[in-house]
Amino acid sequence: MEISGKIIAVLPLATGQGKNGMWRSQDYVLETTDQYPKKVCFNLFNDKIDQFPMAIDDVVNVSFDVESREYNGRWYTSIRAWKIDKNAGIAVSAAPVQAVSATPFNGAPAASEGTDLPF
């Protein structure tokens, strides 16, 4: 799966010791550029953190897997990124400005003048 947007937060690096050795985990928050923007927190793990360095305001396209796991009767879902393309040609700016043509005023009264309008 893929999602595109701008990095709006870089969360603190988490580290720990597991049965297979030391691990590192870095979370980032991305905001999409849709009409109704969504915020999505995704994760990079171990060597992917160094492979795809990111900072706030970077425009990225994130390829990821969604996975869920159970622990003590509760389910946890994570979005694990496996590839990140920076500046993938995504427009993050506001909607494009469109030219508006105005009708010139000729001084003549409008045809609807003199009618009773409800407002």
C-alpha positions as CSV (number, residue, x, y, z in Angstrom):
1,M,0.0,0.0,0.0
2,E,1.1,3.6,-0.5
3,I,0.3,7.0,1.0
4,S,1.6,10.5,0.1
5,G,1.9,13.7,2.1
6,K,4.0,15.9,4.2
7,I,5.9,14.9,7.4
8,I,4.4,17.0,10.2
9,A,6.0,15.3,13.3
10,V,9.0,13.2,14.1
11,L,8.4,11.3,17.3
12,P,11.3,10.3,19.7
13,L,13.4,7.3,18.8
14,A,12.6,4.2,20.8
15,T,15.2,1.5,21.5
16,G,15.2,-1.8,23.4
17,Q,16.6,-5.2,23.9
18,G,14.8,-8.2,22.4
19,K,15.6,-11.9,22.2
20,N,17.4,-11.2,18.9
21,G,19.4,-8.2,20.1
22,M,19.0,-4.5,20.2
23,W,16.2,-2.8,18.2
24,R,15.3,0.8,17.2
25,S,12.0,2.1,16.2
26,Q,11.1,5.6,14.8
27,D,7.6,7.0,14.3
28,Y,6.6,9.8,11.9
29,V,3.3,11.5,11.4
30,L,2.3,12.3,7.8
31,E,-0.5,14.6,6.7
32,T,-2.2,13.8,3.4
33,T,-3.0,16.6,0.8
34,D,-6.6,15.5,0.3
35,Q,-9.5,17.9,0.4
36,Y,-10.0,16.6,4.0
37,P,-6.4,15.9,5.1
38,K,-5.8,12.8,7.3
39,K,-2.9,12.3,9.7
40,V,-1.2,8.9,9.6
41,C,1.5,7.7,12.1
42,F,3.9,5.2,10.5
43,N,7.0,3.4,11.7
44,L,10.5,2.7,10.5
45,F,12.4,-0.1,12.2
46,N,16.1,-0.7,12.6
47,D,18.2,-0.1,9.5
48,K,15.3,1.5,7.6
49,I,15.7,4.6,10.0
50,D,19.2,5.3,8.5
51,Q,18.2,4.3,5.0
52,F,15.3,6.8,4.8
53,P,16.2,9.9,6.9
54,M,13.3,12.3,7.1
55,A,12.6,15.7,8.7
56,I,9.5,17.9,9.3
57,D,8.1,19.4,6.1
58,D,9.6,16.7,3.9
59,V,7.1,15.7,1.1
60,V,7.1,11.9,0.8
61,N,5.5,8.9,-0.8
62,V,5.5,6.0,1.7
63,S,5.1,2.3,0.8
64,F,4.0,0.3,3.8
65,D,2.5,-2.8,5.2
66,V,-0.3,-2.9,7.8
67,E,0.0,-5.6,10.5
68,S,-1.8,-6.4,13.7
69,R,-0.7,-8.6,16.6
70,E,-2.2,-9.8,19.8
71,Y,-0.7,-9.3,23.3
72,N,-2.5,-10.2,26.5
73,G,-5.9,-10.3,24.8
74,R,-5.5,-6.9,23.1
75,W,-4.8,-6.2,19.5
76,Y,-2.3,-3.7,18.3
77,T,-2.0,-2.4,14.7
78,S,1.1,-0.8,13.2
79,I,1.9,0.8,9.8
80,R,5.5,-0.4,9.0
81,A,7.1,1.6,6.1
82,W,9.5,-0.4,3.8
83,K,10.2,2.3,1.2
84,I,10.1,6.1,1.1
85,D,10.4,8.4,-1.9
86,K,11.1,12.0,-1.0
87,N,9.7,14.8,-3.2
88,A,7.7,12.4,-5.4
89,G,6.2,15.2,-7.4
90,I,3.4,15.7,-4.9
91,A,1.8,19.2,-4.8
92,V,1.4,20.2,-1.1
93,S,0.5,23.8,-1.7
94,A,-3.0,25.2,-1.6
95,A,-5.4,24.7,-4.5
96,P,-4.3,26.4,-7.7
97,V,-5.5,29.9,-8.3
98,Q,-7.9,30.2,-11.2
99,A,-8.4,33.4,-13.3
100,V,-11.9,35.0,-12.9
101,S,-13.2,37.1,-15.7
102,A,-15.5,40.0,-14.6
103,T,-18.3,41.4,-16.7
104,P,-17.8,45.1,-17.2
105,F,-20.4,47.4,-15.6
106,N,-22.2,49.4,-18.3
107,G,-24.3,51.5,-15.9
108,A,-27.7,50.0,-17.1
109,P,-30.0,48.7,-14.4
110,A,-30.4,45.0,-14.1
111,A,-33.5,43.3,-15.5
112,S,-34.6,42.1,-12.1
113,E,-34.7,45.5,-10.4
114,G,-38.1,46.5,-9.2
115,T,-39.1,42.9,-8.4
116,D,-39.8,41.8,-4.8
117,L,-37.0,39.6,-3.7
118,P,-37.2,37.5,-0.5
119,F,-34.0,38.9,0.9
